[in-house]
Amino acid sequence: MDQKELHELEYKCIQECAPWCIARCPAHVDVRAMNAAVAKGDLDLAAGVFLKKVPFPHIISHVCDHPCENVCRRADVDDALSIRALEKVVMQQASSSEVKITRLRSKNKRAAIVGGGLSGLTAAVELAKKGFDILILESSDRLGGSLWEYSEEELPRSLLNQDLELIKKVPVELRFKAALGSDVSLAELESDFDAVYIGIGPGIQLPAEIELDNEGRPIVDPVTFQTSRQGVFAGGSILTGAGDRSPIGSISGGRRAAVSMDRYMQGVSLAASRENEGAYETRLYSSVGEIEPQGRILPAEGSTDYSAEEARREAERCLQCQCLECVKVCEYLQHYKGYPRKYVRQVYNNLSIVAGQRHGNLMINSCSLCGLCQEVCPEDLHMGEVCKAARYTMMDQNRMPPSAHEFALRDMEFSNSDLVTLARHEPGMTSSTYLFFPGCQLSASSPENVGRTYTYLREKLRGGVGLMLRCCGAPADWSGRGQLFSQTLADFEAQWHALGSPTLVLACSTCLGVFSDRFSREKVVSLWEIFDRHGLPQGVDSGQVATVSVHDPCTTRHEPKIHDSVRSLLRKIGFEIRELELTREKTECCSFGGLMRFANPDLAEKVIQRRIDAAPETLLAYCAVCRDHYASHGKPTWHLLDLIFGTATGDAAVYRGPYFSQRRENRARLKAKLLREVWGEESPDYKGYRDMKLHIEDHVLQLMETRMILVEDLQKVIAWAEETGNRLVHKETGRFLAHHRPASVTYWVEYTPADDGYTIHNAYSHRMELVEEIKR
Amino acid sequence: MSHQVDVKEAEHWLCSSCDVPLESRTVEVAYMGSKYPVNLPRCPKCGIVFVPEDLALGKMSEIEKILEDK
């Protein structure tokens, strides 16, 4: 990821975009933060937020034309928030409504402000704060301009005067009864001052030097407010006309012109980096969700203003608009307490560190890569793609933590070893129109169903149905092992081509995704589509009538035909379907995707539980891994094949599925069994890594599962200990404790010899190597 | 890793081959190209080391993760 890509990704995440009220307010008052403070009852905090952007707070809180209210999203539910009324109560009841002004060191430059109305006064205050010397020329005998046209009820004179007094807090020279043109010429101002601002009201004759449009308004640059004359700027109601007078617009205009004048006097670019000044369209998305309409809170009878309590209740109606669409649906994105804009920066930083701790490694390796974030993102941002690309980079940089994926990759290596792999035409055939590819996880989880399915396919499909047992290589891709992934695919491809490149019939949607990406979607067909097209196996009556919730594997996200086929099959079997809220293209990952469960087992637990909590009915899965994940956490979950073949009886839905070691054994046994039963070949049954009988209690098996220790690891340790005598013995129990490091992990096994083998009491491991020379 | 590891558990174990109790000795542990000296229970005769379960799954695992992220 380079800086450009980072910025593109950051731009896509709109979480930090302003809500509508703030974007539409030309002065960008942080209405959301102010409302939050009022809702908390903290009016002082609210006043601080308001005063940050509003130099004349009493005026604005009384007569603001509140464009914010016109775009308030709460109007989609009931009524827009009464934002100006809230500002008013904040200014009335906060312990201090004082505007604090600090002035920078004098810059020894002078600016003339023509017109003592709201825009001119704002420009004067802003420039004075920056250290410029200011002269205000006002044609009447008082400041405030058209503000005096408001009635006493609309804008009490005492408060108007209080705000106008603010100008005395900065060193400003005031000259009254001084009109531009008659009392002082533009040429004089231009020669005596370094910059000039014209903030007079509409309908007043402007000097001839300034170009006007056909409605008599000065032509200004829309970004800088500079007129046709260099160094002469204009703003306020002279630009909008009397009809569209906007007090908050005048404040914004005065401030924006002041920014330009500051830059002009300092000799820097007027136009650079001035995005989103004034009112603009926000890119934010915020779903309103399910909110009970209640209507606007009104001040008590006989009052025009809110009490603090009424204000609190009104502010509580604020939706606090923000996006977080992806975070709402993803346990992983919630877990790290941020949102993609922050995460992509963390990923970038993590990849850029030259020396020091890479705190983002676990975050990068914990994503399931499932793509739900992209599905719900209004801007299509896919955190999974960011994380996967980062893993590839980490591998290139030789910075991938070995513990994250090694166990899963060992499993893949086993699945693609000679013990497991098989590639054959149908018995008696010399070519194949189809090739059944059950995938490594179905073979591991339910080898019987692989056999049944292969029989079914040979009965239903013409032209020869070959069989291939192996792993598609997805774990290599997920873990950033590009070379391994390419090699695995190449090995598959060679075997597939040797069989004549038949159409692949896939039980696993991960394999389907891998092969579709590599070859073409034309060359693959989902097993579920075949079942739906060719009908249920004859004579099968599941005997079950129940309601299930379908859990679509995350890798079917963009496979609506598979979703349809599965539902059609369920109806044919006689099941009712109650859809989960997150289903089909919005389905969740079971935590296996992206190898999350290996890299971050604690987070995986939460991901699994979240899905279970959202599913009141029995789940129906059609991915072996998904099924085993939910069932092993106590959630009754059928596999679709069990329903299709009528084997979904008794405790099939709650059977936890095999442990890692058993999964391996199942794959190897499946090959031997099919060779015997389908091809009639001699093939000895798989006996495991070595012929050593181990008695392992269930609680130890469970420990081994969470600690990712295989039976063969124990066998290696015991064989080594028994051979060398290198072991400890417990004084009281007589149990042995041995350790051995067959590859990159040191395993410890506590055991007792038994008549026919060994009894295992405990097993644990560490990756650190003991530099140990044992003398014998 | 702290140089002293509390391994009371070690008192329960003997070296099976040498039939002697374990004694705390300095052992080097290595990971991700770094080596550290640690005091661990060890057979004074043959040198076989004892790493208790708590240590392997606790402190050792923590340090492994830190070294992996370096």
Interface residues (C-beta under 8 A of the other chain):
Chain A: G356 Q357 R358 H359 N361 L362 P401 P402 S403 R707 G725 N726 R727 L728 V729 H730 K731 E732 F736 L737 H739 T746 W748 N762 Y764 S765 H766 R767 M768 E769 L770 V771 E772 E773 I774 K775 R776
Chain B: H12 W13 L14 C15 S16 S17 L22 V27 E28 V29 A30 Y31 K35 L40 K45 C46 G47 I48 V49 F50 V51 E53 A56 L57 M60 S61 I63 E64 K65 I66 E68 D69 K70
